[in-house]
Amino acid sequence: MADIVLDASAVLALLNAEPDAEQVAAVLPGTAISTVNITEVITRLIDWNLSQAEIDQALDALGLQQHAFDADQARMAASLRTVTHTHTGSRSATVPASRSAGRWAHGY
């Protein structure tokens, strides 16, 4: 697994050229994202009126390792709610990172 796991907000910051986008770009080689967070990214890109082809091109260009999110991970992420007080996507990024001892990047 990748050393760094991104959540949707980090990817969207990069795609939207937000002020901290350079920090996300700097860690892109070899980063991962859960399928839960990819769903959030795609949903936002649809909100931005991108076509499916544009969405696919943007995601392919990032070269993120996408990791499926299973039932055990869903339970782990849900149990983190009382500890992290973050939204589901952020907790869904944390679980793959914890399994691989990777770092978790979010909230840029």
N, C-alpha and C positions, 0 to 999 in steps of 0.2 A: 504494500500500500504506500501511497505517497506520504512524504514527510509533513505536508501541510494540507489541511482540509478546509476549503472555503465554504461559506454559506452564501445564500442568494444575494444578500446585501453587498457583499464584497464584489461579486461578479457584476451586479447591476451598477455599482459605482464605477467599475472599469468601463463597462459598455456605454454608460452615460457620460463618460469623461468628467466625473466629479473630481473635486480637488485632491482627494487621496488616491486617485486612480493609478498613479505611478507606483504606489506601494503595493498594490495588487499585482500590477504588471511585473514587478520585480520578482515576485514569488511564483509566477505562472509555470515555469518549466517544472513538470513533475507534481503539480497539485491535483487534488481530488475534490469531488463534490458528490453528495448523496443524491439519489434520484428524487427525494423529497424536495431538495433545494433546486434541482434542475426544473422541477414542476413550477416552482415559484418564479424562477427566471423566465421560463417560457411564457407563463401567464402575464408577467409584466411586459414582455416584448410584444405580446398580442395586444395588450392595452396601448402600447406605443404604435400600433397599426403596422407592425412589420409582417411581411408575408411569411409563410412557412419556409420558403426557400431562403429568405433573408435570416430567419431565426437559425436555420440549420447551418448556414454559412458562418454566422457569428459564433455559434457554439463550437463548430468544427475548428475555427481559427484559434480558439482559446486552448484547444488540446487538453482539456480537463479529463482526468480519469473519473468516469462515472461509476459509482458503486450502488448496487441495489440496496434497498432498505427492507429488512425482513421484520417479522413479527417480534422477535426478541429485541431488536434494535428499537422498534416502536415503543415497547414497554420501557426500555431503558430511558429513552428520550422523554417519555411522559413522566417518569419518576423524577427526572431532573427539574421539573417545574417548580417544586417547593424550594429547591436550592438556587436555581439560576434566575427565576422569574422572567425568563426570556420567552419569545414566541417559539412556536413549533419548529420553524425552519432553523433557527439558531441551535436549538437543542438537537435537531436532527443532524446538524453538522458535527456536534460535539461527540456523538456516539461513535461514528467511524473513526474519529481522531483518537478516542480513548482506546479503541481496540488495537490501534496500530502504534500507540504512543506518539502519534504525530501532533503537530501544532494546529490550532484551530484559528482561522482568521475570519473575522466578521465585523460588521458595524462600521465599515469605513465611511 
